[in-house]
Amino acid sequence: MQGNMNSEKNGFKKRIKSFGFAFTGLYELVKSEPNARIHLTATIFAVLGGFILRITNAEWCIIAIAIALVWAAEAFNTVIEKLVDHLFPEYHETARIAKDISAGAVLVCAIAALICGLIIFLPKLVLLTNF
Ligand SMILES: Nc1ncnc2c1ncn2[C@@H]1O[C@H](COP(=O)(O)OP(=O)(O)OP(=O)(O)O)[C@@H](O)[C@H]1O
């Protein structure tokens, strides 16, 4: 029983620590990647825009998914870049292809997020400027 409780405690502590590592990872991402700082700026604008233009719950869900998609793609792209740089310090065709495909994935997500943002915010901005 005592052993169980201890392992649960350790398990809970471990979960908290894991959250800490995950936040450190996000901090490293923003610190080391200029693109991540662009995503951060876009995220702040999207959230502020959401409040100012009073978007609906469904629109918030779409914006949240779009933001998460871009951040996740950028994070995985950075991981791939770092691993590729470690494995192939010199020019290598495999490294080029891996990095280009990974960058392509970010581009696809960013374009989708931009389209969602335009569809949601543009009509509201037009209405706002008309009155
Ligand atoms: N070791 C390598 N071998 C071959 N080509 C490479 C290598 N490293 C980078 N490249 C090529 O250079 C491009 C840019 O790589 P780099 O590591 O500078 O990424 P980046 O443009 O800085 O990406 P990000 O802006 O997302 O950090 C890659 O997409 C790839 O085409």
The ligand as a Tripos MOL2 file, in Angstrom:
@<TRIPOS>MOLECULE
LIG
   31    33     1     0     0
SMALL
NO_CHARGES

@<TRIPOS>ATOM
      1 N1         23.7410   19.2710  -44.2730 N.pl3     1 LIG1
      2 C1         23.0750   19.6910  -45.3410 C.ar      1 LIG1
      3 N2         23.2010   19.0500  -46.5180 N.ar      1 LIG1
      4 C2         22.5200   19.4600  -47.6130 C.ar      1 LIG1
      5 N3         21.6770   20.5090  -47.6590 N.ar      1 LIG1
      6 C3         21.4840   21.1870  -46.5240 C.ar      1 LIG1
      7 C4         22.1690   20.8290  -45.3070 C.ar      1 LIG1
      8 N4         21.7860   21.7000  -44.3440 N.ar      1 LIG1
      9 C5         20.9090   22.5280  -44.9330 C.ar      1 LIG1
     10 N5         20.7170   22.2380  -46.2250 N.ar      1 LIG1
     11 C6         19.8260   22.9460  -47.1920 C.3       1 LIG1
     12 O1         19.7100   24.2920  -46.7930 O.3       1 LIG1
     13 C7         18.3430   24.5960  -46.4770 C.3       1 LIG1
     14 C8         18.3210   25.5130  -45.2970 C.3       1 LIG1
     15 O2         18.8100   24.7940  -44.1880 O.3       1 LIG1
     16 P1         18.9320   25.4370  -42.7650 P.3       1 LIG1
     17 O3         19.4640   24.4420  -41.8050 O.co2     1 LIG1
     18 O4         19.6510   26.7370  -42.8670 O.co2     1 LIG1
     19 O5         17.4400   25.6510  -42.4160 O.3       1 LIG1
     20 P2         16.7760   27.0450  -42.2500 P.3       1 LIG1
     21 O6         16.4590   27.6280  -43.5860 O.co2     1 LIG1
     22 O7         17.6170   27.8060  -41.2950 O.co2     1 LIG1
     23 O8         15.4580   26.6060  -41.5920 O.3       1 LIG1
     24 P3         14.7000   27.4460  -40.5200 P.3       1 LIG1
     25 O9         14.6250   28.8300  -41.1010 O.co2     1 LIG1
     26 O10        13.3870   26.7440  -40.4100 O.co2     1 LIG1
     27 O11        15.5440   27.3600  -39.2710 O.co2     1 LIG1
     28 C9         17.6770   23.2370  -46.2310 C.3       1 LIG1
     29 O12        16.2860   23.2940  -46.4770 O.3       1 LIG1
     30 C10        18.4160   22.3590  -47.2100 C.3       1 LIG1
     31 O13        17.9020   22.5220  -48.5300 O.3       1 LIG1
@<TRIPOS>BOND
     1     1     2 1
     2     2     3 ar
     3     2     7 ar
     4     3     4 ar
     5     4     5 ar
     6     5     6 ar
     7     6     7 ar
     8     6    10 ar
     9     7     8 ar
    10     8     9 ar
    11     9    10 ar
    12    10    11 1
    13    11    12 1
    14    11    30 1
    15    12    13 1
    16    13    14 1
    17    13    28 1
    18    14    15 1
    19    15    16 1
    20    16    17 2
    21    16    18 1
    22    16    19 1
    23    19    20 1
    24    20    21 2
    25    20    22 1
    26    20    23 1
    27    23    24 1
    28    24    25 2
    29    24    26 1
    30    24    27 1
    31    28    29 1
    32    28    30 1
    33    30    31 1
@<TRIPOS>SUBSTRUCTURE
     1 LIG1         1 GROUP 0 **** ****
